[in-house]
Amino acid sequence: MNRERLDHWTPDGWCARPAAQQPHYPDARALQTALAALRQLPPLVTSWEVNALRQRFAAAEEGREFVLQGGDCAESFADCRPDLITNRLKVLLQMSLVLVDGLKRRVIRIGRLAGQYAKPRSTDTETRDGVTLPSYRGDLINDPAFDESARRPDPQRLLQGHAISALTMNFVRGLIDGGFADLHHPEYWNLSWVEHSPLAVEFQRRVDAIAASIRFMETLADGPVPELTRVDFYTSHEALLLHYEAAQTRQVPRHPGWYNLSTHFPWIGMRTADPGGAHVEYCRGLRNPIGVKVGPSMTPEWLRDLCRLLNPDDEPGRLALIHRLGAGRIEQQLPPLIDAVRGRRVLWLCDPMHGNTRATDAGVKTRRFEDISAELAGAFRIHRELGGRLGGVHLELTGENVTECTGGARGLTDPDLTRDYRSTVDPRLNYEQALELAMAIAELDHLA
């Protein structure tokens, strides 16, 4: 990156720009005390991991790798439990196994975890029965309980969020380094109910195919292949709460520039993607790869401005554009956006979740599996027809047997949503729907 462009950039320079979606902390001194403590805590990720991810994103831009980014719409502090973390890791490993077998190339595994504790809100306040309180903005900021003390933004939650993220990361690293992700034993990843799934036979076929390939490679190598005993795993979250992100932005020895060491892959949401706003100003100075959500309201001119600001030197592996347009709009809206940045180094990902949210007659927020699949199919085809490629997917999913999205192999319907609907924010694919989508992605890529 051209250092002259960043001579005057600092992690707190965003404070001089309009900052959307930021909470108001009643006690400014308590906020500064918490931030000072946060700046002294160890990082959650390392600069060499961030640099490795950038290199792999560059490979994905060229079609040599594929990005699988998935996890909860919003984590909660209460979810820091070994069973929930293990199941989230399992479903991503299972999906990546399907994709490796189907795509015949490496998969970059990125979990929306260990930091996805803040969420944007449509309004700053919520009113119930004549009582108006601040909106719930995620456990990093306040509590979902509807009372005055719970909804008051609390700076101590920033430190609690770091601690819980560290516990989560430590457990994930321990599982992976301990052989949990060993491709010799993918049966370890099976969730307890997978054998009852309509997809079980197809999944087992793919597991057997991977096992046969591993035996073949090790026969040729005359021994074990170390790369097959573990996988690389990265984290991501929306860089929403800028005080929290800036406090964990550090300089490191032997690597120039500034790194956000709370996550490998921070991304900017549509609500905060103003080229003149605080979030873009903050992210433009990072050495991390940066993601930007691209929604229906984004114009080609707006997108070009973001590319110019976030990747002025057109570096490979630097910028991921995550389009989230909806099955009914992708045909008209995606081609002009692709044309707008043609010739630039960008990694295109598809988020088929957010553009397909709807409410049932009973007012329950959900998504149809067929709409999610249709948007993905359109994304693969449109990128191919315009001479490019879709480099990955960005999904909201869980390793639990929830009923939040309709459709899929079991044909869930609107009445089924009441059976096990747990999300407090957005509906997620359950493990079975996630596996089915991975199988569909493998087929769609072949068609592309």
C-alpha positions in Angstrom: 0.0 0.0 0.0 1.2 3.5 -0.8 2.3 4.8 2.5 1.9 8.5 1.4 -1.9 7.9 1.3 -1.9 7.0 4.9 0.7 9.4 6.4 -2.0 11.2 8.4 -4.2 8.2 9.2 -4.7 7.1 12.8 -7.0 4.5 14.3 -9.0 7.3 16.0 -9.2 9.5 12.9 -12.7 8.3 12.3 -13.9 10.5 15.2 -13.8 13.5 12.9 -16.3 11.9 10.5 -20.1 11.2 10.8 -20.4 7.9 12.6 -23.6 6.0 12.1 -24.9 3.3 14.4 -22.8 4.3 17.4 -24.4 4.1 20.9 -24.5 7.0 23.3 -22.6 6.2 26.5 -24.0 8.3 29.3 -20.7 8.1 31.3 -17.9 9.4 28.9 -15.2 8.9 31.6 -16.2 5.2 32.1 -16.0 4.7 28.4 -12.4 6.1 28.2 -11.4 4.0 31.2 -12.7 0.8 29.5 -11.0 1.7 26.2 -7.7 2.3 27.9 -7.9 -1.1 29.5 -8.9 -2.7 26.2 -5.8 -1.2 24.5 -3.6 -3.1 26.9 -5.1 -6.5 26.4 -3.5 -9.1 24.1 -4.7 -9.3 20.5 -7.2 -12.0 19.5 -5.5 -12.7 16.1 -2.0 -12.2 14.7 -0.7 -10.1 11.9 0.8 -13.1 10.1 -2.6 -14.8 10.1 -4.1 -11.6 8.6 -1.4 -11.5 5.9 -2.0 -15.2 5.1 -5.7 -14.5 4.6 -4.9 -11.7 2.2 -2.8 -14.0 0.2 -5.6 -16.6 0.1 -8.1 -14.0 -0.9 -5.8 -13.1 -3.8 -5.9 -16.7 -4.9 -9.7 -16.7 -4.6 -9.9 -13.7 -6.9 -8.1 -15.8 -9.5 -10.4 -18.8 -9.0 -7.9 -21.0 -7.2 -9.7 -21.0 -3.8 -13.3 -20.5 -2.6 -14.5 -18.6 0.4 -17.0 -20.1 2.9 -17.9 -17.4 5.4 -20.7 -18.4 7.9 -22.0 -18.1 11.4 -24.5 -16.4 13.6 -26.2 -13.1 12.6 -25.4 -12.0 16.1 -23.5 -13.9 18.8 -24.5 -13.6 22.4 -22.3 -13.8 25.5 -24.3 -16.7 26.7 -23.4 -18.7 23.6 -19.8 -19.1 24.8 -20.4 -22.8 25.5 -18.3 -25.7 24.3 -21.2 -27.5 22.7 -22.4 -24.5 20.8 -18.9 -23.6 19.6 -18.2 -27.1 18.6 -21.4 -27.4 16.6 -20.7 -24.1 14.8 -17.2 -25.4 13.9 -18.6 -28.8 12.8 -21.1 -27.4 10.4 -18.5 -25.2 8.7 -16.1 -28.1 8.5 -18.9 -30.3 7.0 -19.8 -27.7 4.5 -16.2 -27.2 3.5 -15.7 -30.9 3.1 -18.7 -30.9 0.6 -17.2 -27.9 -1.2 -13.6 -29.4 -1.4 -15.0 -32.5 -2.9 -17.4 -30.7 -5.3 -15.2 -27.8 -6.3 -11.9 -29.6 -6.4 -10.0 -26.7 -4.9 -9.1 -25.3 -1.5 -11.7 -23.7 0.7 -11.1 -20.6 2.9 -13.0 -21.2 6.1 -14.2 -18.0 7.9 -16.4 -18.1 10.9 -18.6 -15.2 11.9 -17.7 -15.8 15.6 -15.6 -14.5 18.4 -16.6 -10.9 17.8 -20.1 -10.7 16.2 -21.6 -9.1 19.3 -22.8 -5.7 17.9 -25.7 -5.3 15.4 -27.0 -2.3 13.5 -30.5 -1.1 14.2 -33.1 0.6 12.1 -34.0 3.0 14.9 -32.2 4.3 17.9 -35.1 3.6 20.2 -37.8 1.0 20.8 -41.2 1.6 22.2 -43.4 -0.9 24.1 -46.6 -0.1 25.8 -45.8 3.6 25.8 -42.3 3.1 27.2 -39.4 4.2 25.0 -35.9 2.8 25.6 -32.6 2.6 23.6 -32.7 -0.2 21.0 -30.8 -3.4 21.8 -27.6 -3.2 19.8 -25.9 -6.5 20.7 -24.4 -7.8 23.9 -21.2 -5.8 23.3 -23.3 -2.7 24.0 -26.4 -3.5 26.1 -28.8 -6.2 27.1 -32.0 -7.4 25.3 -34.1 -7.2 28.4 -36.6 -4.3 28.1 -35.8 -2.2 31.1 -33.9 1.0 31.6 -30.8 -0.4 33.2 -30.5 -3.3 30.8 -30.7 -1.1 27.7 -28.2 1.5 29.0 -25.0 1.2 27.0 -22.3 -0.1 29.4 -18.6 0.3 28.6 -17.7 -2.7 30.7 -19.3 -4.9 28.1 -16.4 -4.0 25.7 -14.0 -5.8 28.1 -16.4 -8.6 28.6 -16.8 -9.0 24.8 -13.0 -9.2 24.4 -12.7 -11.8 27.2 -15.5 -14.0 25.7 -14.0 -13.7 22.2 -10.7 -14.8 23.6 -12.3 -17.8 25.3 -14.0 -18.7 22.0 -10.9 -18.4 20.0 -8.8 -20.4 22.4 -11.3 -23.2 22.3 -11.5 -23.2 18.5 -7.7 -23.1 18.2 -7.5 -26.0 20.7 -9.9 -28.1 18.7 -8.2 -27.5 15.4 -4.6 -27.9 16.8 -5.7 -31.0 18.7 -6.8 -32.8 15.5 -10.5 -32.1 15.5 -10.3 -31.0 11.9 -8.2 -34.0 10.8 -9.4 -34.9 7.3 -8.6 -38.6 8.1 -11.6 -38.5 10.6 -14.4 -36.4 9.2 -16.8 -38.7 11.0 -15.8 -36.8 14.2 -17.6 -33.7 12.8 -21.0 -35.4 12.5 -23.7 -33.7 14.5 -25.8 -36.2 16.5 -28.9 -36.0 14.2 -27.1 -36.1 10.8 -27.8 -39.8 10.4 -31.6 -39.0 10.3 -31.2 -36.4 7.6 -32.5 -36.9 4.1 -29.0 -35.7 3.0 -27.1 -38.4 5.0 -26.5 -40.7 2.1 -25.1 -38.0 -0.1 -22.9 -36.6 2.7 -21.5 -40.0 3.5 -20.7 -40.5 -0.2 -18.7 -37.4 -0.2 -16.9 -38.3 3.1 -16.0 -41.7 1.5 -14.7 -39.9 -1.6 -12.4 -37.6 0.4 -11.1 -40.6 2.5 -10.3 -42.5 -0.7 -8.4 -39.4 -2.1 -6.4 -39.1 1.1 -5.4 -42.7 1.0 -4.3 -42.2 -2.6 -2.2 -39.1 -1.8 -0.5 -40.7 1.2 0.3 -43.8 -0.9 2.0 -41.6 -3.4 3.8 -39.7 -0.6 4.8 -42.9 1.1 3.5 -41.6 4.4 1.1 -39.1 6.1 0.6 -35.6 4.5 0.8 -33.1 7.4 -1.5 -30.6 5.7 -4.4 -33.1 6.0 -4.3 -33.2 9.8 -5.5 -29.6 10.4 -7.2 -26.7 8.6 -6.7 -23.0 8.6 -9.7 -21.2 10.2 -10.3 -17.4 10.2 -12.7 -15.2 12.0 -14.8 -12.2 10.8 -17.3 -9.7 12.1 -18.9 -6.5 11.1 -16.6 -3.6 12.2 -19.6 -1.7 13.6 -18.7 -0.4 17.0 -15.7 1.8 16.2 -14.5 2.5 19.7 -14.1 -1.3 20.2 -12.4 -1.8 16.8 -10.0 1.1 17.1 -8.9 0.1 20.6 -7.7 -3.2 19.1 -5.9 -1.7 16.1 -2.2 -2.1 16.6 1.2 -1.7 14.9 3.4 -4.8 15.0 7.1 -5.5 14.5 8.4 -6.3 11.0 5.1 -5.5 9.3 4.3 -1.9 8.3 0.9 -0.3 8.8 -2.0 -0.9 11.2 -3.8 -4.2 11.9 -7.2 -4.7 13.5 -6.2 -7.6 15.7 -9.7 -8.3 17.0 -10.5 -10.3 13.8 -8.9 -11.4 10.6 -11.6 -10.1 8.3 -13.6 -7.0 9.3 -16.4 -5.9 7.0 -18.6 -2.8 6.5 -22.4 -3.1 6.4 -24.7 -1.2 4.1 -25.9 1.1 6.8 -22.3 2.3 7.4 -20.8 2.3 3.9 -20.9 6.0 3.4 -17.7 7.0 1.5 -17.5 10.1 3.7 -18.4 8.3 6.9 -16.4 7.1 9.9 -16.5 3.4 9.1 -14.9 3.8 5.7 -12.3 6.2 7.1 -11.4 3.7 9.8 -11.2 0.7 7.5 -9.2 2.4 4.8 -6.1 2.4 7.0 -6.1 -1.2 8.0 -3.8 -3.9 6.6 -6.6 -6.5 7.0 -8.6 -7.6 4.0 -11.8 -5.6 4.1 -15.3 -6.6 3.1 -18.2 -4.3 2.1 -21.8 -5.3 1.9 -23.4 -4.3 -1.4 -27.2 -3.9 -1.2 -30.0 -2.9 -3.5 -29.6 0.9 -2.8 -25.9 0.9 -3.8 -25.2 2.7 -7.1 -22.3 2.0 -9.5 -20.8 5.4 -8.6 -21.0 4.7 -4.9 -19.3 1.4 -5.4 -16.5 2.9 -7.4 -15.9 5.5 -4.7 -15.6 2.7 -2.1 -13.2 0.8 -4.2 -11.1 3.9 -4.7 -11.0 4.7 -1.0 -10.5 1.2 0.4 -8.1 -0.2 -2.2 -6.6 2.8 -4.0 -3.5 0.9 -5.2 -5.6 -2.1 -6.4 -3.8 -4.6 -4.3 -4.7 -8.3 -4.6 -6.6 -9.8 -1.7 -7.5 -6.5 -0.2 -11.2 -5.9 -0.9 -14.2 -8.3 -0.9 -17.5 -7.1 -2.2 -20.4 -9.0 -0.7 -23.6 -8.5 -2.7 -26.9 -9.0 -0.9 -29.6 -8.1 -3.5 -32.4 -10.6 -3.2 -33.6 -13.3 -5.6 -36.0 -10.9 -7.2 -33.5 -8.1 -7.8 -30.2 -9.7 -8.6 -30.9 -10.0 -12.4 -31.3 -6.3 -12.8 -29.0 -4.9 -10.1 -25.9 -7.1 -10.1 -24.7 -6.6 -13.7 -24.2 -2.8 -13.5 -22.3 -3.2 -10.2 -20.0 -5.8 -11.8 -19.4 -3.4 -14.8 -18.7 -0.5 -12.4 -15.6 -2.2 -11.0 -14.5 -4.2 -14.0 -10.7 -4.2 -14.3 -10.2 -3.8 -10.6 -8.9 -6.4 -8.2 -11.9 -7.4 -6.1 -13.2 -10.7 -4.6 -16.9 -11.1 -5.2 -18.9 -12.9 -2.5 -22.7 -13.5 -2.4 -24.8 -13.1 0.7 -28.1 -14.7 -0.3 -29.6 -14.2 3.1 -30.3 -10.6 3.8 -32.0 -9.7 0.6 -34.5 -12.5 1.0 -35.9 -11.8 4.5 -39.7 -11.7 4.8 -42.4 -11.9 7.5 -45.0 -14.6 7.9 -48.7 -13.8 8.3 -48.0 -14.1 12.0 -45.2 -11.5 11.9 -42.3 -14.0 12.3 -39.2 -13.0 10.4 -37.9 -15.8 8.1 -36.3 -16.7 4.8 -37.2 -19.2 2.2 -34.6 -21.8 1.3 -35.7 -21.6 -2.4 -35.1 -17.9 -2.5 -31.6 -18.3 -1.0 -30.8 -21.0 -3.5 -32.2 -18.9 -6.4 -30.1 -15.9 -5.6 -27.0 -18.0 -5.4 -27.8 -19.6 -8.7 -28.3 -16.2 -10.3 -25.0 -15.0 -8.8 -23.0 -17.8 -10.3 -24.6 -17.4 -13.7 -24.3 -13.6 -13.9 -20.7 -13.5 -12.9 -19.9 -16.2 -15.5 -21.9 -14.5 -18.3 -20.0 -11.2 -17.6 -16.7 -12.9 -17.8 -15.9 -13.0 -14.0 -16.4 -15.4 -11.2 -18.1 -15.7 -7.8 -15.4 -16.3 -5.3 -17.4 -17.3 -2.3 -20.5 -17.1 -0.1 -21.4 -15.2 3.1 -24.1 -17.1 5.1 -26.0 -16.8 8.4 -26.2 -20.3 9.8 -26.0 -22.3 13.0 -24.9 -25.8 14.0 -28.2 -26.2 15.9 -31.4 -27.9 14.8 -33.4 -24.6 14.7 -36.4 -23.9 12.6 -35.9 -20.3 11.4 -35.8 -20.6 7.6 -38.5 -22.4 5.7 -37.9 -25.0 3.0 -35.0 -27.3 2.5 -34.8 -31.1 2.5 -37.4 -31.5 5.3 -39.8 -29.0 3.7 -40.2 -26.7 6.7 -43.3 -24.5 6.5 -44.3 -21.3 8.3 -46.1 -23.2 11.1 -42.9 -25.2 11.7 -41.1 -22.0 12.7 -42.6 -22.0 16.1 -41.1 -25.4 16.9 -37.5 -24.1 17.6 -37.0 -20.5 16.7 -34.1 -19.1 18.8 -32.6 -16.1 16.9 -33.1 -12.7 18.5 -32.1 -10.9 15.3 -32.1 -12.6 11.9 -33.2 -16.1 10.8 -30.4 -18.6 10.2 -30.1 -21.8 8.2 -30.0 -24.8 10.4 -27.2 -27.4 10.0 -29.2 -29.5 7.5 -30.2 -26.6 5.3 -26.6 -25.4 5.4 -25.3 -28.8 4.2 -27.9 -28.8 1.4 -26.8 -25.4 0.3 -23.2 -26.5 0.2 -24.1 -29.3 -2.1 -26.0 -26.9 -4.3 -23.0 -24.6 -4.4 -20.8 -27.4 -5.6 -23.2 -28.1 -8.5 -23.7 -24.4 -9.3 -19.9 -23.9 -9.6 -19.7 -26.7 -12.1 -22.4 -25.1 -14.2 -20.5 -21.8 -14.0 
